[in-house]
């Protein structure tokens, strides 16, 4: 055009500026602006409005505002005002957008008083994008203007309002706005924003019902697009229903051609995620294997599917395959991938692969990512290495720490029974300007429960809403009931449940049931049983606890009744399994397991270990008459002789002994090597809670073998060393840790490793003897 000497006019430049806005090319827009100035067209309202719009869409609202201020008053109209409002709102300048809108309404131009649909839609979008407390109030004010000036029939504006209410988590208002749109005016965007809103706010059932209404014959049919399907698949995943996921999958495949899903990696990834969340990990893998051109999101979704379905080995295998194939396809793992892989290592409970993954994370430069660092903290804690978890936390830059980082470290300390450390971290977190959230308080209350810090836990619970506006959920109440119940304050725990402002769920009543079992309160246990049965709970553990309670009380008829009910409802007791990591391999054991190729040697090792324990008890009885009688100790050894954790301990000791012998024959400086091997703790993971007898037995084993044993059960870690456990026996309901300090006079503090009982006697006389031996006054001893 310029080559042919054809001069551009006020219609040419708006078209050029529209192209700049679509491409987001700020420099090109500035060059066009220079041409506009040379030709004296800045005062033209069409060109000026196009410039304001282009600068706004190119990310420079300041240029747009400056240009607007330089416009002659006569050139300012509703289009230019709208362009400036849109420029501010699209760049996150919500306050300036509203200020500009109110200036427009108060201007001298009558047509500007009510604004237009475009400016109102821009303001509604700004409210949806804003992250402050005023967004909902502002959005409702704009909604009132929409109704006042008759813009509610505008579909685009109505869609924006539905989206705004969805983001503000007011789905009833969003649904009302949607219902106000005439059926023939609803487009695919209208349906999409409502379905996505339900999915976003955790209402998958309503999302599915809305989709069924969208495609039903009785309404004005609207064909779903890929956005619809992504929201729908997300809702199915949240619902977790395998049958529903299959029906949705059938719909997607039957409409493959119309939805253009044949090579759509995004839709395939959403399908993989849906099936994994619904437990159909095999279906997810079939879809994954069929995807052509997998990206990092697709790989991450499948790895996450395995991790979520308790298949950590498969998750790590797929990650290795991703590294090999991704190298050729230039697909590199990102932070989301690594968080999932680290979680898989946590599921294994094996620190060796976790350390390898940690080195890989450092090599690719993702160790500075707060999400990855928090996952590493959680992984090391769940693998029993609290020292490395603390190291990772200390290496995070203060500027990079988030609420998640602090919460992960608090949870890690609580998992290992370090309640005081967890409380100290909570104080430091608040001192650094972070506000604890719901997850933080669950971690803190759980830490107090594991450590027996009753008063501290009550104080934290009371400060949740008062100081930080965090409303307690069922999980917080479950932690409090567990805390009070383990401390023997069953009536207080029961009263707390009765005073809950929300209905107690199975987890809350289950915590009280466990406490009733520990403290042998059969009367209250029967009350709890009725509440659990009312909730129609199918949790096997609760039924097993009830049966065990009745058995210990000698009520065999009730035991038979509970077991018959379990069989009738198809409930089976979960088999106890223990896992131990030796070298690069993970070994599993179940009760009375003889599947291992060296089972005979393992059982011989266990018999030898039992003999050493008996000798230790016998020697202790010769010097201390307070120690339990031989028969009681014998009963303790035999009751759970072949439990899975005992077999794992015997196997671990056997393998450690072999390593020591091998090192002695191979190296001349064998003494150092043997000491190094003996210093390596034996790490065992159990899928159920460690029983009381096995807990006492493991303490004795740590004493007679002089080895540290770290046992992770379904609830926490136990660090056994020199005959003591880090939980102070509080976890098995033997003694309240806080009670010990209450019994001491003159503010004497109990040393960290001080235990109240030597073997398995928890009687008042033993406590008095122990206190006297440590020069403590025992006059106030009461149990």
WOPENOR-V946051 format. One record per residue. N is the residue number from 1. PHI is phi as a letter, one per 20 degrees, with the letter a starting at -180 (none if undefined). PSI is psi in degrees with one decimal (NA if undefined). D_FIRST is the distance of its C-alpha to the first C-alpha in Angstrom with 2 decimals. Layout:
<<N,PHI,PSI,D_FIRST> <N,PHI,PSI,D_FIRST>>
This chain:
<<1,none,-45.4,0.00> <2,f,-32.4,3.79> <3,f,-28.8,5.39> <4,e,12.3,5.34> <5,l,34.0,6.51> <6,e,116.5,5.54> <7,f,133.6,7.71> <8,f,155.8,8.13> <9,c,-167.6,11.66> <10,f,-2.0,14.68> <11,e,-25.0,13.68> <12,f,-48.4,10.45> <13,f,-40.1,12.52> <14,g,-35.2,15.51> <15,f,-41.8,13.77> <16,f,-43.2,12.60> <17,f,-33.2,16.15> <18,f,-38.5,17.77> <19,f,-40.6,16.43> <20,f,-41.9,17.80> <21,f,-41.2,21.02> <22,f,-35.8,21.44> <23,e,-18.8,21.15> <24,m,28.3,23.20> <25,e,97.2,21.10> <26,f,-43.6,22.40> <27,f,-43.1,20.88> <28,f,-39.7,17.29> <29,f,-38.9,18.18> <30,f,-37.0,19.56> <31,f,-41.5,16.49> <32,f,-38.1,14.46> <33,g,-39.2,17.60> <34,f,-43.2,17.39> <35,f,-40.1,13.96> <36,f,-42.4,15.56> <37,f,-41.3,18.59> <38,f,-32.8,16.97> <39,e,4.1,15.55> <40,m,32.7,18.97> <41,d,9.1,18.16> <42,f,-32.6,20.86> <43,f,-11.0,23.31> <44,f,125.7,21.34> <45,f,-33.1,23.44> <46,f,-45.8,20.83> <47,f,-43.2,18.64> <48,f,-42.2,21.89> <49,f,-38.3,23.38> <50,f,-37.7,20.42> <51,f,-44.8,20.82> <52,f,-44.3,24.57> <53,f,-41.8,24.24> <54,f,-45.1,21.92> <55,f,-39.6,24.38> <56,f,-44.4,27.26> <57,f,-17.0,26.04> <58,e,5.8,25.23> <59,n,17.2,28.87> <60,c,84.5,28.88> <61,f,-26.2,30.67> <62,f,-43.8,31.62> <63,f,-42.5,28.06> <64,f,-43.3,27.68> <65,f,-40.6,31.01> <66,f,-42.2,30.28> <67,f,-39.5,27.04> <68,f,-42.6,29.02> <69,f,-25.9,31.78> <70,e,-7.3,29.46> <71,f,141.6,28.14> <72,f,145.4,29.79> <73,g,-35.9,32.55> <74,f,-22.1,31.22> <75,e,-13.6,27.95> <76,f,124.2,29.99> <77,c,-172.9,30.57> <78,f,-28.4,31.75> <79,f,-45.6,28.29> <80,f,-40.4,27.97> <81,g,-45.1,31.63> <82,f,-39.5,31.17> <83,f,-40.0,28.20> <84,f,-41.8,30.52> <85,g,-44.2,33.47> <86,f,-38.5,31.51> <87,f,-45.0,30.28> <88,f,-45.9,33.92> <89,f,-38.1,35.39> <90,f,-15.3,33.05> <91,d,16.4,33.92> <92,m,10.5,37.66> <93,e,73.0,38.14> <94,f,-44.9,40.38> <95,f,-44.5,42.27> <96,f,-35.9,39.18> <97,f,-45.0,37.71> <98,f,-38.5,40.93> <99,f,-42.8,41.26> <100,f,-40.5,37.79> <101,f,-44.0,38.71> <102,f,-32.9,41.97> <103,f,-40.7,40.26> <104,f,-43.5,37.93> <105,f,-29.7,41.03> <106,e,8.9,42.77> <107,f,171.0,39.92> <108,f,-17.5,40.26> <109,f,117.8,37.66> <110,f,-36.0,39.77> <111,f,-12.0,37.16> <112,e,-11.2,36.99> <113,f,-36.2,40.74> <114,d,-3.1,40.74> <115,m,-166.1,37.41> <116,c,173.6,35.55> <117,f,-33.4,35.84> <118,f,-46.7,32.93> <119,f,-39.5,34.48> <120,f,-40.8,37.90> <121,f,-37.4,36.81> <122,f,-40.7,35.26> <123,f,-40.5,38.63> <124,f,-41.7,40.59> <125,f,-36.9,38.58> <126,f,-39.6,39.23> <127,f,-40.1,42.94> <128,f,-34.3,42.92> <129,e,-19.3,41.35> <130,f,144.7,43.67> <131,d,64.8,46.77> <132,b,175.0,49.19> <133,f,-15.5,52.05> <134,e,-5.1,50.18> <135,f,-41.5,47.55> <136,f,-42.4,49.78> <137,f,-43.2,50.85> <138,f,-42.1,47.33> <139,f,-39.9,46.22> <140,f,-33.9,49.09> <141,f,-42.4,48.22> <142,f,-38.1,44.68> <143,g,-39.9,46.31> <144,f,-39.9,48.51> <145,f,-39.1,45.52> <146,g,-46.7,43.92> <147,f,-40.8,47.14> <148,f,-41.5,47.68> <149,d,12.8,44.41> <150,m,31.4,44.44> <151,e,2.2,41.67> <152,f,-17.9,43.99> <153,e,-7.3,42.70> <154,f,115.6,39.24> <155,f,-42.0,39.32> <156,f,-43.0,36.81> <157,f,-41.2,38.79> <158,f,-38.9,42.07> <159,f,-40.4,40.93> <160,f,-38.8,40.14> <161,f,-41.8,43.62> <162,g,-44.3,45.29> <163,f,-43.2,43.59> <164,f,-47.2,44.59> <165,f,-33.6,48.21> <166,f,-45.1,48.30> <167,f,-35.8,47.21> <168,e,5.4,49.80> <169,m,34.8,52.40> <170,d,76.0,53.29> <171,f,-25.7,53.05> <172,f,-42.2,55.16> <173,f,-39.5,52.64> <174,f,-43.6,49.78> <175,f,-37.1,51.69> <176,f,-41.0,52.39> <177,f,-42.8,48.72> <178,f,-43.0,47.94> <179,f,-25.2,50.81> <180,f,-12.8,49.36> <181,f,129.6,46.21> <182,f,141.3,46.80> <183,g,-41.2,47.27> <184,f,-15.0,44.58> <185,e,-11.2,42.06> <186,f,126.8,42.81> <187,d,-176.9,40.11> <188,f,-29.5,40.40> <189,f,-38.8,39.32> <190,g,-49.3,42.26> <191,f,-39.8,44.71> <192,f,-43.8,43.26> <193,f,-33.9,43.54> <194,f,-45.0,47.14> <195,f,-43.8,48.21> <196,f,-36.5,46.61> <197,f,-44.5,48.36> <198,f,-41.0,51.71> <199,f,-40.6,51.14> <200,f,-33.4,50.13> <201,d,20.4,53.25> <202,m,34.2,55.78> <203,c,66.9,56.38> <204,f,-32.6,55.83> <205,f,-43.4,58.10> <206,f,-34.4,56.03> <207,f,-43.9,52.83> <208,f,-40.4,54.42> <209,f,-38.3,55.70> <210,f,-40.1,52.27> <211,f,-42.7,50.77> <212,f,-36.8,53.55> <213,f,-36.9,52.83> <214,f,-40.9,49.12> <215,e,1.9,49.85> <216,f,155.5,52.96> <217,f,-28.6,53.27> <218,f,-15.0,54.46> <219,d,172.8,51.18> <220,f,110.1,47.71> <221,f,132.5,46.79> <222,c,123.3,43.92> <223,f,127.6,43.12> <224,f,151.3,43.31> <225,d,-170.9,40.55> <226,f,-32.6,40.80> <227,f,-42.1,40.91> <228,g,-47.6,43.87> <229,f,-36.7,45.64> <230,f,-44.4,45.27> <231,f,-39.8,46.83> <232,f,-45.0,49.49> <233,f,-36.1,50.44> <234,f,-42.5,50.73> <235,f,-41.0,53.07> <236,f,-39.6,55.20> <237,f,-41.3,55.53> <238,f,-35.3,56.65> <239,f,-34.8,59.13> <240,m,21.3,60.64> <241,e,117.3,62.00> <242,f,-39.8,62.13> <243,f,-44.3,62.63> <244,f,-40.1,59.61> <245,f,-36.7,57.43> <246,f,-40.4,58.53> <247,f,-42.8,57.70> <248,f,-39.3,54.21> <249,f,-43.2,53.75> <250,f,-38.8,54.84> <251,f,-44.3,52.31> <252,f,-46.2,49.44> <253,f,-32.3,50.43> <254,f,-21.3,51.00> <255,d,30.8,47.45> <256,g,-44.4,45.91> <257,f,-41.9,43.46> <258,f,-30.7,42.17> <259,e,-1.9,41.79> <260,l,50.5,40.19> <261,e,-0.5,42.80> <262,g,-41.2,43.43> <263,c,26.0,41.60> <264,e,102.7,41.01> <265,f,-34.3,42.59> <266,f,-46.8,42.42> <267,f,-42.4,44.47> <268,f,-39.8,46.88> <269,f,-40.7,47.39> <270,f,-37.2,48.13> <271,f,-43.2,50.64> <272,g,-47.0,52.30> <273,f,-41.2,52.63> <274,f,-49.1,54.05> <275,f,-37.5,56.69> <276,f,-43.4,57.68> <277,f,-25.8,58.23> <278,e,6.5,60.29> <279,n,1.9,62.46> <280,e,61.3,61.11> <281,f,-27.6,60.12> <282,f,-41.1,60.86> <283,f,-41.8,58.33> <284,g,-40.3,55.79> <285,f,-36.9,56.50> <286,f,-43.8,56.13> <287,f,-42.6,52.62> <288,g,-44.9,51.82> <289,f,-22.4,52.92> <290,e,-12.5,50.65> <291,f,132.1,47.43> <292,d,132.5,44.98> <293,m,49.9,42.90> <294,f,136.1,45.01> <295,d,-179.1,43.46> <296,f,-31.5,45.45> <297,f,-40.4,45.74> <298,f,-46.9,47.31> <299,g,-45.3,49.78> <300,f,-37.8,50.65> <301,f,-41.7,51.31> <302,f,-39.3,53.77> <303,f,-43.1,55.51> <304,f,-35.4,55.83> <305,f,-44.7,57.26> <306,f,-42.2,60.05> <307,f,-42.2,60.75> <308,f,-25.0,60.95> <309,d,25.5,63.34> <310,l,42.5,65.73> <311,c,63.6,64.77> <312,f,-34.4,64.07> <313,f,-44.0,65.03> <314,f,-36.1,62.47> <315,f,-44.0,59.80> <316,f,-36.4,60.50> <317,f,-43.3,60.60> <318,f,-33.8,57.18> <319,f,-42.3,55.84> <320,f,-40.3,57.16> <321,f,-37.9,55.49> <322,f,-41.6,52.19> <323,f,-38.3,52.46> <324,f,-49.3,53.15> <325,f,-34.5,50.55> <326,f,-27.0,47.99> <327,f,-37.0,48.08> <328,f,-35.1,46.69> <329,e,5.8,44.17> <330,l,41.2,43.19> <331,d,117.6,44.58> <332,d,142.5,46.27> <333,f,144.3,48.61> <334,d,-170.6,47.50> <335,f,-38.5,49.60> <336,f,-41.8,50.17> <337,g,-47.1,51.43> <338,f,-34.2,53.80> <339,f,-42.4,55.18> <340,f,-42.7,56.12> <341,f,-41.6,57.65> <342,f,-38.1,59.66> <343,f,-35.9,60.88> <344,f,-39.4,62.10> <345,f,-37.8,64.10> <346,f,-40.3,65.58> <347,f,-33.3,66.65> <348,f,-30.2,68.44> <349,m,17.4,70.29> <350,d,123.5,70.17> <351,f,-26.4,69.18> <352,f,-55.4,68.69> <353,f,-30.4,65.46> <354,f,-40.3,64.29> <355,f,-36.3,64.72> <356,f,-44.8,62.80> <357,f,-37.9,59.88> <358,g,-44.5,60.08> <359,f,-38.8,59.72> <360,f,-41.2,56.71> <361,f,-42.7,55.09> <362,f,-40.2,55.65> <363,f,-35.8,54.26> <364,e,5.6,50.90> <365,m,23.7,50.69> <366,d,4.0,51.19> <367,f,-17.8,54.50> <368,e,-10.4,52.82> <369,f,127.5,51.47> <370,f,-37.2,53.72> <371,f,-42.4,53.86> <372,f,-43.4,54.94> <373,f,-41.2,57.47> <374,f,-38.2,58.95> <375,f,-37.2,59.32> <376,f,-41.1,61.08> <377,g,-47.6,63.48> <378,f,-40.7,64.27> <379,f,-49.0,64.70> <380,f,-37.0,67.11> <381,f,-43.9,69.06> <382,f,-16.5,69.46> <383,e,3.3,70.47> <384,n,5.4,73.24> <385,d,78.4,71.93> <386,f,-27.2,71.61> <387,f,-45.0,71.66> <388,f,-33.2,68.38> <389,f,-43.7,66.86> <390,f,-36.5,67.81> <391,f,-44.7,66.40> <392,f,-42.8,62.98> <393,f,-41.6,62.97> <394,f,-24.8,63.99> <395,e,-7.8,61.20> <396,f,131.3,58.43> <397,f,141.7,56.80> <398,g,-35.6,57.82> <399,f,-19.3,54.19> <400,e,-12.5,53.53> <401,f,140.8,56.54> <402,c,176.8,55.96> <403,g,-37.1,58.32> <404,f,-40.5,58.28> <405,f,-49.7,59.44> <406,f,-43.5,62.32> <407,f,-38.2,63.27> <408,f,-41.9,63.37> <409,f,-38.1,65.72> <410,f,-43.7,67.91> <411,f,-40.1,68.15> <412,f,-44.5,69.06> <413,f,-41.9,71.88> <414,f,-37.6,73.16> <415,f,-29.5,73.16> <416,d,14.6,75.51> <417,m,12.6,77.77> <418,e,70.7,76.62> <419,f,-41.9,76.60> <420,f,-39.4,77.13> <421,f,-40.0,74.23> <422,f,-43.0,72.01> <423,f,-37.5,73.05> <424,f,-40.7,72.45> <425,f,-38.0,68.92> <426,f,-42.5,68.32> <427,f,-42.8,69.40> <428,f,-39.3,67.20> <429,g,-46.2,64.21> <430,f,-33.8,64.65> <431,f,-27.4,65.25> <432,e,6.3,61.82> <433,n,12.0,60.21> <434,e,136.9,59.81> <435,e,124.5,60.95> <436,f,142.6,62.93> <437,d,-169.1,61.65> <438,f,-41.1,63.49> <439,f,-41.1,63.34> <440,g,-45.7,64.69> <441,f,-31.9,67.64> <442,f,-42.6,68.44> <443,f,-43.2,68.64> <444,f,-48.1,70.81> <445,f,-37.1,73.17> <446,f,-40.2,73.50> <447,f,-43.2,74.35> <448,f,-38.3,77.01> <449,f,-43.3,78.39> <450,f,-29.1,78.71> <451,e,-5.3,80.39> <452,m,25.5,82.62> <453,e,80.1,81.22> <454,f,-53.5,82.14> <455,f,-38.8,82.01> <456,f,-40.6,78.80> <457,f,-42.2,77.20> <458,f,-39.1,78.36> <459,f,-43.4,76.96> <460,f,-41.7,73.51> <461,f,-41.8,73.59> <462,f,-26.9,74.49> <463,e,-10.5,71.77> <464,g,-60.5,68.94> <465,f,-36.6,68.26> <466,f,-44.6,69.93> <467,e,-27.6,67.99> <468,c,3.3,64.75> <469,m,24.8,64.33> <470,e,114.5,64.63> <471,f,128.0,66.43> <472,f,137.7,68.83> <473,d,-178.2,68.12> <474,g,-35.0,70.56> <475,f,-38.7,70.01> <476,f,-42.5,71.03> <477,f,-37.0,74.13> <478,f,-40.2,74.97> <479,f,-42.5,74.91> <480,f,-41.1,77.17> <481,f,-40.3,79.59> <482,f,-42.9,79.73> <483,f,-50.3,80.38> <484,f,-40.0,83.19> <485,f,-44.4,84.61> <486,f,-29.4,84.98> <487,f,1.4,86.72> <488,n,6.1,89.26> <489,e,64.6,88.16> <490,f,-40.2,87.87> <491,f,-39.0,88.81> <492,f,-39.5,86.17> <493,f,-42.3,83.55> <494,f,-41.9,84.64> <495,f,-36.8,84.54> <496,f,-40.6,80.99> <497,f,-42.9,79.91> <498,f,-25.1,81.63> <499,e,3.7,79.84> <500,f,134.5,76.34> <501,f,-11.9,73.88> <502,d,159.8,72.24> <503,f,131.2,74.00> <504,f,134.3,75.34> <505,e,-173.8,74.01> <506,f,-36.0,75.78> <507,f,-39.7,74.81> <508,f,-50.9,76.52> <509,f,-33.7,79.71> <510,f,-35.9,79.63> <511,f,-41.1,79.74> <512,f,-37.0,82.83> <513,f,-42.9,84.39> <514,f,-39.6,84.03> <515,f,-39.2,85.73> <516,f,-37.7,88.54> <517,f,-42.4,89.09> <518,f,-44.7,89.21> <519,e,8.3,91.69> <520,l,41.9,93.61> <521,e,84.8,93.19> <522,f,-35.0,93.90> <523,f,-50.0,94.29> <524,f,-31.6,90.79> <525,f,-36.4,89.48> <526,f,-37.6,90.66> <527,f,-44.1,88.78> <528,f,-38.1,85.59> <529,g,-45.5,86.21> <530,f,-40.5,86.23> <531,f,-40.2,82.90> <532,f,-40.5,81.27> <533,f,-31.5,82.63> <534,f,-35.0,81.32> <535,f,0.1,77.81> <536,l,43.3,78.39> <537,f,135.5,77.52> <538,d,23.9,77.27> <539,f,118.0,77.16> <540,f,-38.8,79.80> <541,g,-36.8,80.59> <542,f,-42.7,81.84> <543,f,-38.4,84.23> <544,f,-42.7,85.50> <545,g,-45.6,86.14> <546,f,-44.7,88.10> <547,f,-41.8,90.14> <548,f,-39.2,90.90> <549,f,-47.2,91.97> <550,f,-36.1,94.39> <551,f,-42.7,95.71> <552,f,-27.8,96.49> <553,e,-2.3,98.20> <554,m,16.7,100.30> <555,e,77.9,98.91> <556,f,-31.4,98.72> <557,f,-41.6,98.33> <558,f,-33.7,95.08> <559,f,-46.7,93.92> <560,f,-41.6,94.52> <561,f,-45.4,92.78> <562,f,-40.2,89.62> <563,f,-33.6,89.52> <564,f,-41.6,90.06> <565,f,-41.1,87.18> <566,f,-43.3,84.93> <567,f,-38.7,85.91> <568,f,-36.0,85.43> <569,e,5.6,81.91> <570,m,25.5,80.99> <571,e,132.6,80.80> <572,c,140.6,81.86> <573,f,133.0,82.54> <574,f,127.9,79.88> <575,f,134.1,81.45> <576,f,134.5,81.57> <577,c,141.3,79.72> <578,c,143.4,79.56> <579,c,141.2,77.18> <580,c,137.2,77.77> <581,e,121.8,75.52> <582,c,116.6,77.31> <583,m,-127.1,75.31> <584,e,6.2,72.16> <585,d,152.4,73.71> <586,d,127.4,74.21> <587,d,143.0,77.52> <588,c,147.4,78.40> <589,c,144.8,81.84> <590,d,171.5,83.25> <591,f,133.3,86.73> <592,l,34.6,89.46> <593,f,128.6,86.80> <594,c,23.1,88.25> <595,e,-19.9,85.16> <596,f,144.0,84.60> <597,f,-19.9,86.03> <598,d,33.8,88.05> <599,f,-36.1,89.19> <600,f,-42.5,92.86> <601,f,-35.8,92.26> <602,f,-42.8,90.15> <603,f,-35.8,93.00> <604,f,-40.3,95.52> <605,f,-39.4,93.39> <606,f,-39.7,93.30> <607,f,-42.1,97.09> <608,f,-37.4,97.54> <609,f,-41.1,95.25> <610,f,-39.8,97.30> <611,f,-41.3,100.43> <612,f,-37.6,99.02> <613,f,-42.9,98.15> <614,f,-42.4,101.68> <615,f,-39.2,103.23> <616,f,-40.5,101.12> <617,f,-41.7,102.27> <618,f,-44.4,105.86> <619,f,-36.4,105.82> <620,f,-35.6,104.31> <621,f,-28.6,107.09> <622,f,-25.1,109.74> <623,d,-8.6,108.50> <624,b,108.3,107.19> <625,f,-8.7,109.04> <626,f,-16.2,106.08> <627,f,150.0,104.12> <628,g,155.2,103.93> <629,f,154.5,106.67> <630,g,-41.0,106.23> <631,f,-38.5,106.00> <632,f,-40.4,103.16> <633,f,-41.1,101.20> <634,f,-41.7,101.99> <635,f,-40.5,100.70> <636,f,-39.5,97.50> <637,f,-41.7,96.98> <638,e,-27.0,97.86> <639,g,-43.7,96.07> <640,c,40.0,92.61> <641,g,-40.8,93.65> <642,d,30.2,91.07> <643,f,154.5,88.11> <644,f,-37.7,84.81> <645,f,-30.9,84.34> <646,f,-39.5,87.82> <647,f,-40.3,87.12> <648,f,-39.4,83.86> <649,f,-46.0,85.75> <650,f,-42.9,88.39> <651,f,-43.3,85.78> <652,f,-43.2,83.92> <653,f,-39.1,87.16> <654,f,-44.9,88.13> <655,f,-35.9,84.82> <656,f,-39.8,84.97> <657,f,-41.2,88.52> <658,f,-41.1,87.43> <659,f,-39.1,84.66> <660,f,-43.4,87.25> <661,f,-42.2,89.64> <662,f,-41.8,86.89> <663,f,-35.2,85.82> <664,f,-35.1,89.47> <665,e,-21.4,90.02> <666,e,-26.1,86.79> <667,c,146.9,86.72> <668,f,-35.6,89.37> <669,e,55.2,88.00> <670,f,-29.0,88.50> <671,g,-43.2,89.65> <672,f,-42.6,86.27> <673,f,-43.1,84.49> <674,f,-41.6,86.90> <675,f,-39.4,86.40> <676,f,-41.8,82.65> <677,f,-41.2,83.03> <678,f,-24.9,85.47> <679,f,-15.3,83.06> <680,f,122.0,80.37> <681,f,151.0,80.59> <682,e,121.1,80.98> <683,d,125.3,78.09> <684,c,138.2,78.66> <685,d,130.5,76.50> <686,c,141.8,78.14> <687,e,-13.0,76.47> <688,d,173.4,79.18> <689,f,139.7,80.96> <690,f,131.0,83.73> <691,f,166.4,87.13> <692,f,-43.8,89.73> <693,f,-43.4,92.07> <694,f,-30.4,89.35> <695,f,-46.9,88.18> <696,f,-43.2,91.70> <697,g,-43.2,92.14> <698,f,-34.3,88.95> <699,f,-44.3,90.13> <700,f,-39.0,93.37> <701,f,-42.7,91.62> <702,f,-28.2,89.54> <703,f,-48.9,92.85> <704,f,-26.7,94.86> <705,e,-12.1,92.09> <706,l,38.1,90.70> <707,c,149.6,87.19> <708,e,131.5,84.31> <709,d,128.9,83.06> <710,d,115.0,79.81> <711,d,123.4,79.75> <712,d,116.5,76.78> <713,d,-164.2,77.80> <714,f,-11.7,75.89> <715,c,-30.8,75.85> <716,a,-176.2,76.05> <717,d,146.9,77.14> <718,c,120.3,80.73> <719,d,104.5,81.46> <720,e,128.0,85.06> <721,b,130.8,86.81> <722,l,33.9,90.48> <723,n,7.3,91.55> <724,c,157.4,89.16> <725,c,143.9,85.96> <726,f,-21.3,83.09> <727,e,-7.0,83.23> <728,m,25.6,86.74> <729,m,5.9,87.84> <730,f,-33.6,86.04> <731,f,-26.7,83.82> <732,e,13.1,86.86> <733,m,23.2,88.32> <734,e,-43.0,91.27> <735,b,138.6,91.04> <736,f,125.9,88.74> <737,f,-37.3,87.39> <738,f,-27.7,87.35> <739,f,-34.9,90.99> <740,g,-47.0,92.14> <741,f,-31.9,90.92> <742,f,-29.2,92.38> <743,f,-17.3,95.77> <744,e,142.2,95.81> <745,e,163.6,97.46> <746,l,33.0,96.52> <747,l,29.1,92.81> <748,f,142.4,93.41> <749,d,140.9,90.36> <750,e,127.1,90.55> <751,g,157.3,89.25> <752,g,-44.2,86.22> <753,e,5.9,88.23> <754,f,123.5,91.29> <755,d,151.3,92.13> <756,e,-23.0,94.71> <757,c,140.5,96.18> <758,e,-48.1,97.19> <759,d,-85.7,97.24> <760,b,23.8,96.98> <761,d,129.1,99.26> <762,c,37.9,97.69> <763,e,163.4,100.88> <764,g,-39.9,101.85> <765,f,-40.4,104.45> <766,f,-40.3,101.97> <767,f,-42.1,99.65> <768,f,-42.8,102.59> <769,f,-43.1,103.69> <770,f,-43.7,100.23> <771,f,-39.7,99.86> <772,f,-38.3,103.31> <773,f,-20.1,102.48> <774,d,18.9,99.50> <775,m,29.6,101.59> <776,e,148.9,99.92> <777,f,132.5,101.93> <778,d,15.2,102.34> <779,f,-24.4,104.21> <780,e,10.9,101.24> <781,f,126.0,100.42> <782,b,137.5,99.84> <783,c,NA,98.26>>
